[in-house]
Amino acid sequence: MPTKGDDNSLEFQFDRRFTDLEMRFAFQEQALNEMSDALAASREEASRNHELLQRALEDLKQLRTLLYSDPANEPPPPHY
């Protein structure tokens, strides 16, 4: 009959398996929290990049309007 201190006892095996499951769960929980934080940071960065891209596109539109304005609105060249 196995004793309480015996490495082969059912109680010891249960305790060992339970401890292993607790450690795995803690690791999974930590990894999930880290991934969640990384995803949140990535979303924030994507949002900032989207805003920067929108500003750059607006600036480009304004620049195109200034550079390629309607020639009918331009005054005649000085040699006329």
C-alpha positions in Angstrom: 0.0 0.0 0.0 1.5 3.4 -1.0 2.3 5.9 1.7 1.6 9.6 1.6 5.2 10.5 0.9 5.6 7.9 -1.9 6.3 9.4 -5.3 3.9 6.9 -6.9 0.9 7.6 -4.7 -2.3 8.8 -6.3 -2.3 11.9 -4.1 1.2 12.8 -5.1 0.5 12.2 -8.8 -2.7 14.3 -8.5 -0.8 17.1 -6.7 1.9 17.1 -9.3 -0.5 17.1 -12.2 -2.6 19.9 -10.6 0.5 22.0 -10.0 1.5 21.5 -13.6 -1.9 22.6 -14.8 -1.8 25.6 -12.6 1.6 26.6 -14.0 0.4 26.1 -17.5 -2.7 28.2 -16.8 -0.6 31.0 -15.3 1.7 30.9 -18.3 -1.2 31.0 -20.7 -2.8 33.8 -18.8 0.4 35.8 -18.9 0.9 35.2 -22.6 -2.7 36.2 -23.3 -2.3 39.5 -21.4 0.9 40.2 -23.3 -0.7 39.5 -26.6 -3.7 41.7 -25.6 -1.4 44.6 -24.7 0.5 44.1 -28.0 -2.7 44.1 -30.0 -3.9 47.3 -28.2 -0.5 49.0 -29.0 -0.7 47.9 -32.6 -4.2 49.2 -33.0 -3.1 52.6 -31.5 -0.2 52.7 -33.9 -2.4 51.8 -36.8 -4.8 54.6 -35.8 -2.0 57.1 -35.7 -0.7 56.0 -39.0 -4.2 56.3 -40.5 -4.5 59.9 -39.2 -1.0 60.8 -40.6 -1.9 59.3 -44.0 -5.1 61.2 -44.1 -3.3 64.5 -43.3 -0.7 63.7 -46.0 -3.4 63.0 -48.5 -5.2 66.3 -47.7 -1.9 68.2 -48.0 -1.2 66.5 -51.3 -4.7 67.5 -52.6 -4.1 71.1 -51.6 -0.7 71.1 -53.2 -2.1 69.7 -56.4 -4.8 72.4 -56.4 -2.2 75.1 -56.0 0.2 73.7 -58.6 -2.4 72.7 -61.2 -4.9 75.5 -60.9 -7.2 76.3 -63.8 -5.2 78.1 -66.6 -8.3 80.3 -67.4 -8.0 81.9 -64.0 -4.3 82.8 -64.5 -3.4 86.3 -65.7 -1.8 86.5 -69.1 2.0 86.3 -69.3 3.8 89.6 -69.4 4.7 89.4 -73.1 1.1 89.9 -74.2 
